């Protein structure tokens, strides 16, 4: 219990320090990368575009994977994304 002005000022100082520590902790969480797939950033877009060009030129998924730049799972994920984009383009044209 706070009785004197000195006790109140001491408690305010303690709370300011605690507040600063919590703000620093919050900033760590804001800058943290979470697990799982990341958003479609520049590296992802470049990788997908490389896949799309090769796939459209007639290469099979396994030939693209054999080059070693992406995994088989990623290639099939890109293929699903590619198919969804093509489907959406067809629907927009109708």
Beta strands, then each sheet from edge to edge (+ up, - down):
end
